[in-house]
C-alpha cells in the first residue's frame, strides 16, 4: 500500500512540474494533458508494484518480465515520447524514427527537465538533463533532426539557465 501512495505522489509531482514547464514553453494545454495515461490501471498498477523512488518503475518491470507493459502502453499514447514517432519506411521496409513536430519536442524537453528535478531532488542542476541525454541511447534512436533540436535546448539550459531557455522555446513556431 505504501508504494501505491509513493508512486501516486511521484507521478503527480512530476506531472505538476511538467505543467509549470509547459506553461513557460508556451504549450499550456499539452501541460494540462501531460501523462494522464499514468493514472490508468495499465500503467498505474505496475508503477506502484515496481516503484523505485529514484527512477522509473518501468526499469524494474523490465527486469522481472523482460519488457514493460506499462511503458509499451505509455509510449503508444503520449506523443512527447520519441518512441511514439516510429513508422515503417516504405523504401527500406524497416521501422525508423520520424521527425517529431515542434510542439511535442517542446513537451519532451519539459518532461525531461521535470524528471531530473523530481528524481534528483535538491541535487538537481541544469547539467543533469544534458548529461542524462548524452549518457543514454535516445539520441541515436530518435530522428536526427529531433535529437539535434533537443540537444541544442538541453545545452542552452546548461549554459544559460531556465528563464532564457524557456523564453527561447516559447517563441519558436
C-alpha positions, 0 to 999 in steps of 0.5 A: 500500500505504501508504494501505491501512495509513493508512486501516486505522489511521484507521478503527480509531482512530476506531472505538476512540474511538467505543467509549470514547464509547459506553461513557460514553453508556451504549450499550456494545454499539452501541460494540462494533458501531460501523462494522464495515461499514468493514472490508468490501471495499465500503467498505474498498477505496475508503477506502484508494484515496481516503484523505485523512488529514484527512477522509473518503475518501468526499469524494474518491470523490465527486469522481472518480465523482460519488457514493460507493459506499462511503458509499451502502453505509455509510449503508444499514447503520449506523443512527447515520447520519441518512441511514439514517432516510429513508422515503417519506411516504405523504401527500406521496409524497416521501422525508423524514427520520424521527425517529431513536430515542434510542439511535442519536442517542446513537451519532451524537453519539459518532461525531461527537465521535470524528471531530473528535478523530481528524481534528483531532488535538491541535487538537481542542476541544469547539467543533469538533463544534458548529461542524462541525454548524452549518457543514454541511447535516445539520441541515436534512436530518435530522428536526427533532426529531433535529437539535434533540436533537443540537444541544442535546448538541453545545452542552452539550459546548461549554459544559460539557465531556465528563464532564457531557455524557456523564453527561447522555446516559447517563441519558436513556431 
